[in-house]
Amino acid sequence: MEGSQKSSTGLKVGLGILLVLFLVTAFYTSKLYSEKQENEKMLVNEKKQVMNDLNNMAKDYDEAIAESEVKNQDLIAARERIQGLMDSLKVSQNSVGSLWNYKKKYMALQEEMDILLTENDRLKGENQYLASSLDSTQVQLAERTMFTDSLLVQNTELTTVVKDAAALQTVGLVGMGVIERNNGKQIPTERARRSDKIKVCFTVAKNMLTEGGDKELYVQVIDPKNNVLGSNDQIEFEGQTLNYSLISRFNYENRNLNICEYINELEDSKFEEGRYTINVFNDKALISTSEFELK
């Protein structure tokens, strides 16, 4: 009888231990499963983020390639490498090792993109400079024209001759969008959304009849929606009102003077896409006009 009771007690103890072990095992199994689910969810989100980053990088390359007047094979090859990495990532397994490998490749492509796009912008800037340098011939022509005009008006009233011939004139008026780097370097761009400022450059032509000293011209920049950019202040000349973007002030010393002015982007929006008009006024007289386009 006593042996039977001991045997029954041992059986209960054994069953209790087995039950505890079962519960502990079930708890840890459930915990491991939950952790696995969380890890898989995290890996899926990380994979989506890497794919989004690659998509954004591909869009930047597409814009740079579209802006290039001549095919840049380096940009095209880099764009194809990004597409290949995106295709591979779509069918890859969701593992920590695999995802880290793709992240390393993405970071390498990011460094390559910074170098390629900077070089591409530099080449575009050089092309823009070469195009604007052709305006130097216009400066020389303007000087000769003003001299010839001064000879042709000898039969007019002397005061009128002096006044007209002494008026300031500008040549080589150009406008463009520019990207401004953190180090202050400026890179021309034709893209509206990438432009940090609008740059307006012109040359005040040499005129020995003009008295030297402090001078000012009114610059008007009109966007594709017919808005006057910049300060959009008003001034009145003999009953006529002029809305201007900025006043260009400079010291004139009777020689060619190159001037560049800037219009900052709007506080709440980027520059509009389309054709811009630039006008330069000497008092109420329009002395120069030009157009450019942002895409």
Residue pairs with C-beta under 8 A, 6 or more apart in sequence:
40 94
43 94
43 95
43 96
43 99
44 94
46 99
47 89
47 92
47 94
47 99
47 102
50 89
50 99
50 102
50 103
50 106
51 86
51 89
51 90
53 106
54 82
54 85
54 86
54 89
54 106
54 109
55 86
57 82
57 106
57 109
57 110
57 113
58 79
58 82
58 83
58 86
60 113
60 117
61 75
61 78
61 79
61 82
61 113
62 79
63 191
63 194
64 72
64 75
64 116
64 117
64 120
65 71
65 72
65 75
65 76
65 79
67 124
67 189
67 190
67 191
67 295
68 75
68 120
68 124
69 127
72 120
74 116
75 116
75 120
78 109
78 112
78 113
78 116
81 109
82 109
85 102
85 105
85 106
85 109
88 102
89 102
92 98
92 99
92 102
121 179
121 187
121 188
121 189
122 187
124 187
124 188
124 189
125 187
125 188
128 176
128 188
132 172
132 174
132 201
135 171
135 172
135 174
135 203
136 172
138 171
138 172
139 171
139 172
139 203
139 205
139 206
139 256
142 169
142 171
142 205
143 205
143 206
146 165
146 169
146 205
146 207
149 165
150 161
150 165
150 209
153 160
153 161
153 164
153 165
154 161
162 209
165 207
165 209
166 207
166 209
166 210
166 211
167 207
167 210
167 282
167 285
167 287
168 204
168 205
168 207
168 210
168 215
168 217
168 252
168 282
168 287
169 204
169 205
169 207
169 287
169 288
170 202
170 203
170 204
170 205
170 217
170 280
170 287
170 288
171 202
171 203
171 205
171 288
172 201
172 202
172 203
173 200
173 201
173 202
173 278
173 280
173 288
173 289
173 290
174 200
174 201
174 202
174 290
174 292
175 198
175 199
175 200
175 201
175 221
175 276
175 278
175 290
175 291
175 292
176 188
176 189
176 190
176 198
176 199
176 292
177 188
177 189
177 190
177 191
177 192
177 194
177 195
177 197
177 198
177 199
177 271
177 294
178 186
178 187
178 188
178 189
178 195
178 196
178 197
178 198
178 199
178 262
179 186
179 187
179 188
179 189
179 194
179 195
179 196
180 186
180 196
180 197
181 187
186 197
186 199
188 199
189 195
190 293
190 294
190 295
191 294
191 295
192 270
192 271
192 272
192 273
192 274
192 294
192 295
193 270
193 271
195 265
195 270
195 271
195 294
196 264
196 265
197 262
197 263
197 264
197 265
198 221
198 229
198 262
198 263
198 271
198 276
199 260
199 261
199 262
200 219
200 221
200 260
200 261
200 262
200 263
200 278
201 258
201 259
201 260
201 261
202 258
202 259
202 280
202 288
203 256
203 257
203 258
203 259
204 215
204 217
204 250
204 252
204 256
204 257
204 259
205 256
206 254
206 255
206 256
207 254
208 254
210 252
210 254
212 251
212 252
212 253
212 254
213 251
213 252
214 249
214 250
214 251
214 252
215 249
215 250
215 251
215 252
216 247
216 248
216 249
216 250
217 247
217 248
217 280
217 281
217 282
217 287
218 235
218 242
218 244
218 246
218 247
218 248
218 280
218 281
218 282
218 283
219 230
219 244
219 245
219 246
219 247
219 248
219 261
219 278
219 279
219 280
219 281
220 228
220 242
220 243
220 244
220 245
220 278
220 279
220 280
220 281
221 228
221 229
221 230
221 245
221 263
221 276
221 277
221 278
222 228
222 229
222 276
222 277
222 278
222 279
223 229
223 271
223 272
223 274
223 276
224 272
224 273
224 274
224 275
224 276
225 272
225 274
228 243
228 244
228 245
229 245
229 263
230 244
230 245
230 246
230 263
230 264
231 244
231 245
231 246
232 243
232 244
232 245
233 243
233 244
234 241
234 242
234 243
234 244
235 241
235 242
235 244
236 242
237 283
237 284
238 284
240 284
242 281
242 284
244 281
245 263
246 261
246 263
248 259
248 261
248 280
250 257
250 259
265 271
271 294
272 294
273 294
273 295
274 293
274 294
275 291
275 292
275 293
276 291
276 292
276 293
276 294
277 289
277 290
277 291
278 289
278 290
278 291
278 292
279 286
279 288
279 289
280 286
280 287
280 288
280 289
281 287
